[in-house]
Amino acid sequence: MTRLVILGNSHLGALRAALRDEPALAQGTEIAFFGGIAPVFKAMTLGPDLRFGLFGPHGVAEANVEQTKKLFGGTSIDLNKADTVAIAGIAWHVWPLIDLLDRYAVDGLTATEEAGDNALRLSRPAFDAVLAALAEASLAPFGWTRSLGKPVRLLLRPVPPETLITEGKPGTRPERATRRGFAQALSLLEHSLTETGARLGLGVVVQPAQTRAASGWTLAEYQRGAVRLAPGARAAPAQKDNEHMNTAYGAACLTDLLTRITAETHPSGPDLAPIQGG
């Protein structure tokens, strides 16, 4: 049986809740979750004995330490017995990309009628260089995972929901970015992240394709009832949480991740399902 440890921040919530509600999602894999809300997870480090968690003078508020203990039964986890490790909730500069599309007309990406005669122009090589820099900045903090000596996969945070453009006011940054090539730009950034990850020895897992609208944004059905990591933090349908997604999204991500792991572990097996992610 493959032993998988999924580390992460508040974005663990959707994956953890999905597995709790539907244990069969594990597909025979032994899965353990560990992490904490953003300030807690950011303070966690890898110890010399391959334990990951809070050590020494970490500076985390005591209330958050206690919350972590309640969530995971302790403040560290032993990664020695894990066959593979994943980290959920990787920030990847979607909003800087939106700002870029809002300020510049990118050659070959922004339609002429959307750019306008007086728009600032950005060449495609310059745009590609920006994407490479964003990818490097997103993944560089996880170089420590190479010390684990086992496969590591980084699960990118979900793109905000399409309700930002379908229910928002006209003329917002997201709405303008959508008209100026957001979906294609997003795909190019994901490609840059995947290439950078391969160079750094990190497996980058992009958002499952079926959870995204043609516009590039996450389908609204995966945002309603968003789940956070903290107990009782499931958002009501009427509430707006543009960062976290629900258990249906968590289930899609778990299925995609485990299918990838199975395909890489048993590439010639007869029962492999097709990879669902983009």
C-alpha angles and dihedrals in degrees: 000000000000114000113214126185117196114199125187155111130275090316087075086076097080094046094046093047091047092055091045091053095042113025091178088074087080090075090208093310120130104232128191126181127208137164139080145238114307100277091044096048091046090057094051119105140182114257125213090256092057093257113140122205145065114342135167121343096352097160095224117146113257092237090058091047090054091047090054091051091052092048099046108013094249146013099262141035132212110238096183094095096043115109092199137005132212129189118207129204101037110177111226108178101258092154094052086053090053090049090050092054090046093055103036140043104224115215111248092007110062115064113240093238090054096046098057126208095278099044120128108252126224120191119229093244090053091048091050089051090053091050091051090051092049091050092049091049091050097050105031094082089063097059088109089073090075086074089067093073092215137089114291126193125192116210111209119226115259119265110250115271124274089243086085087074103023095050101022129093118276116260098033121142093255091049093049092045090053091056091046099058105283096152093052093042090051091052090050092050091050089051090051090050092050092050093046090048092052090052091050094045093251127128109224115205114199125205114287109267095230091062094060131082121225087257090065096249123115114268112258092236090069093053102050110102093014116200127221128190099250117091114270093009097126105134118233115242091251092056121088119227109168095182107047130056136206136259092273088060090046090052091051091050094048092048091049094047095048092046089054092048092049092047092052094043096045105021094168098042116131098224101056116137119217116267109260101199127094 
